[in-house]
């Protein structure tokens, strides 16, 4: 009897390369220091939260793919 549970549970170094690739896109480059200093605290918070949300969503989608592959017996 085969176990269809994913081998990796929780965070993994396998997610590190895609996360770094996403953060290196021109869209996610940090604005100039002067622009950051001119922002309100709320805008600075939105700046990093947007990036964290994007990475979190990518990890959730990758995890769901692993679950589906495990359920279908592809792993």
Secondary structure, DSSP 8 states (H G I E B T S, - for coil): ----S-S--S--THHHHHHHHHHTSGGGS---HHHHHHS-HHHHHHHHHHHHHHHHHHHHHHHHHHHHHHHTT--
